Amino acid sequence: MSKWIQDAGHGGSDSGASHDGIAEKDWTLEAALYVNRRLNELGVTSDVTRKSDQTLTREERIATVSEYDKAISHHFNAGGGSGTELIHSIYANGEFEKSLQRKFEKAGYPFRRIFTKTYPGNNEQDYYYMNRETGSTRTTIVEYGFLDGPNLHRLKDKNYREGLYECVIQAICAEEGVPYRQASQEPTEEGPTFYRVVTGSFHKRENAEKRIEQLKKAGYEAFIDILRK
């Protein structure tokens, strides 16, 4: 089984993107800690680059990540767009990212694109140092959504964010051949309150997916929320 590392982007003096009182570094730490905890519960070996709001130098981050087989670098975007972006090395085949894309889309989350980027003036090097300088570690950069985009009101819902993280966990479990178990869902009292509009409950998942398709065609964003009694 592969050894995974969850990189909590930015941290400490580096806040990353910020908008509407939200600092990217806080949500990346939340994402890394959540995914790391769940993976270890499910039997996947995983660790994190930081466990608190600490500043990591580029060299420290690279040295830590390079000790592992595979990495997820957790981020949130800026620039006014919408949807999740996945970035992989120009030397990776992108199959894991395609699997992860399917998890996001099946769960009803908006998805933007998968891409690679080369270094200016050298098309044989990756642009992002997390892909370029981490040795043989296969690193996937996950930009979960845009802090200044139209979906921010949903991103502010911690349960919504944790649903995004669960998609990452599902993809990792599938790659490692480890059975995935749904996280127990407990209500959170953090942050603002949002009210969900439920348009149906179904015993069969395929019927729920048909309803999702109908809502999307009508111009509404929708996702499946699993309720176990």
Order of alpha helices (4+ residues) and beta strands (2+ residues): beta-beta-beta-alpha-beta-alpha-beta-beta-alpha-beta-beta-beta-alpha-beta-alpha-alpha-alpha
